[in-house]
Amino acid sequence: MAALLSAAAVIAAGAGGALWYHAVLAPHPQPSRLLLAPMIGVVDSCIAPAGGKAPLPTSLVQACLKPDGSAGALVESTLSALDSRSPSSSGRSSYELGYTLAVPLLALFQQVDGHWRIDEARLRHIVNTVRDVRRPVVLYLFSTHFAADAPIEEELAREPGNLAQTQQGTLERDRYYDSYIYPWSVASTRNTLTARRAEAMQAVLDAACRLEPDIRERIRAVTLLGEVHQLFPRFQDGMGYESAYRISDYSSVSVQEFREFLAKRWRHIDRLNRVLGTDYRTFDEVDPPSKDIRTQRLTRFADHIDPYAHGRLPVAGWAYVADAPHGYVPRVHVYLDGHAVARAHVDLDRQDVLAARPDFAGATTGWRTDLDLRRLAPGLHRLDLFLEDRPGHLVALGQREIALMTRDQRPPARHAQRALPAATPSTQAPQVHFHVDSPRDQSDYYYNPLATLWHEFRAQQVLRYLAYFSAQVQRSCLADVPRYTHQIVPFANPGWDGTRFAIEDSLRPPAGLNLGVSLYGEAAFGNSFSRWLRRTGTARYGITEFHPLRAMDPQALDQAFQRHARQGAQFLSFFLEPEWQGERVPRGHNLFSFDPQNREFGSDVLYRSVGQLLLRGAPVNRKPSPP
C-alpha cells in the first residue's frame, strides 16, 4: 500500500509540475460592452444550400450566389429582426451586437477531375460576408466530429488513420439527435484528415488576409475547430458511468507515442516500475490499460481500466428541498468512516430530474464531489451522506459501503468508524426529495497508477491537436486576433464521466490560445462555472455557445450576461435561425436556437428577452454575483 500511495504522490506531482506549460492569466482590460455574437446558419441556407430541402426565396439566392455575393444581406436581415434599435441609439446599449460566422472547413472542398479542390467561389462568398456586414464578427473555423454534410467526409472516413480507435477497435459513425458523428481521431496530426483541415483553414486565412485592413479589423476573435476531445460509442447518451467503458485512442500510433511519453517522463524503466509496482523490462513492453479486472483476464494488474481506475470516485445525486429558505443553496456533506471529507452545493443541472418532476422549481437539483481513491488505504470504507437543507440542520440521506481492493483481490477489512453528527432521518423530513446516484452500495474499486498516466497522455493529445491549428493561425495576418478554443465543460454535468472526453488540459490552454467554452443549463447562469473560473485563475474567455435551457426574462438574462462580462467574457454566442424578409429560411432548425418559433427549453422567451435587452440603454437592476 505504501508503494501505491507513493505512486499517487509522484503522479500528482508530475501533473502539477506540468502546469508550467499553461499561461498564468493576469487580469485583462474588459471591453466596454459585451459582444453578443449569435451564430447564424448562413452557409447551408445561403452560400452552399443543401439539396433536397424546401427551395430558397429567389431574392435570397441572388443575393448569396451572384459572382461577388455573400451572406451579408441574410446576416443583416436576421440581426435586424432581433435588434430594432436605430444606429444612433445602439451605442448606448450595454451590448454590442455582432455575429459568429461559422465556416465548415471540409464543406469548402469540391471534387474536380477526381481530385479534391477548394471551391474558390464558395470561399469568396463566405469571406465577402465579412466585407458586407459592418459589424464585429467571430470567425469560427469549424471542423469537428459533427458532420458538415461535406462530400469529402465519406472518403476521409474510409481511411483508418483518420478514425479513433477504442480497446475494441475502430469506432463507427454515430448520431447525435439529427446529426451524424464521425469518429475523427485527435491522436495524430499526421493524417489525411488533418491535412485537409489545414488546407481549408489556410485557404480561409489567405482569403481573409486579402481583405482591406479596416475590414479585417472587424474580426474580433477566431475560434478553432469546435468541440475537440477523445471519443466513445453512443455519443448521444454514452458519456455517463453506466455505459460500457470504451474510450479512444488505442491506435498503434497512439500506443507508441504513449510509450515515448512515459520514457520522456521517467527516463529509465526501473523508475516507472517503482511507481507502478510492475516488472516491465523496456518501455516498449508497456501497453495502455485496456481491460476490466472484473470481467477480463489480465496479464498484469497494470492492464486494468474502468471509469474509476485513475483514482477518482464521483459521489453524486440530486436533492430538492420544498421549503428551503429564499436564496439558500442546500449542501451535501460527505463523511468517510466518520470523517468529514467533502461537501457539495446542490446547484448543478439535472434536466432528467426536471423532466420526471416538473413540480420542482427548476433543474438545479444536482450535486457532485469526487473522492480521491489514490490516498485511501485498501479495505471496506463507509460513506455517510447528509443534506444541509437549511443552515445548521442535517438530514441523513443514507450510507454506502465501498471496497478499495488490493491487486491480489484479497477480502477487504472493514475500517474503524468515528461517531457521526446528529441528523434527522430522511423519513422524518417530508420536505426533502433526493436520490444518491453514486457510488452504488457494496461496490469495489481498483486504483491503477498507469490509468492515471494514460488519461494524462490522452488529454495532452487533445491539447496538442488544438495547438497545431492555433499555430497555423499564428503564422497568418490574423496572428494578433485573439484565438479561442470551442470546448465543453463536462464538470458541469454531474452524471458525465470526464475521462471519456479527456478535455481538461484544453480548458487551461497555453499562452496564445484563450478558453472558448459552450455553456448549457446551470453553467450558463449559475455558480458552478464561476467557481471553476476562480479555482483555475481563468480571467479571459469567450462563450462559444450559450443556452440556459430555461426561459429567462430580460432582467434575469441581463444578470447572467453581465456576470460573464465581469468575469472576463469577451463575447457570447448563441444559435439564431436565419430570417429573410420576415420569414425563417427553410433549413434543418437547431434545437437550441433562440427563435420566436422554438418553444424548446424556453428558446422563444430567450429570443424576445435578448431583443428587449438590446433596446435598453442601461443594464437592468443588476445584483452582485453570489459567492
Helices and strands as residue ranges (DSSP letters): H 2-17, G 18-21, E 34-36, E 39-40, I 43-47, H 58-65, H 72-82, H 87-90, E 95-97, E 99-104, G 105-108, E 109-112, E 115-118, H 120-132, E 137-142, H 151-156, G 160-162, E 165-166, E 169-170, E 174-176, E 179-181, H 192-209, H 213-216, E 219-225, H 252-266, H 269-276, G 283-285, G 301-303, E 312-321, E 331-336, E 339-345, H 351-356, E 366-372, G 373-375, E 379-390, E 393-404, E 424-425, G 426-428, E 432-438, E 443-445, H 449-474, E 483-484, G 490-492, G 498-500, G 504-507, E 515-520, H 522-525, H 528-536, E 541-547, H 554-567, E 569-572, E 575-576, E 579-580, E 583-584, G 600-602, H 603-615
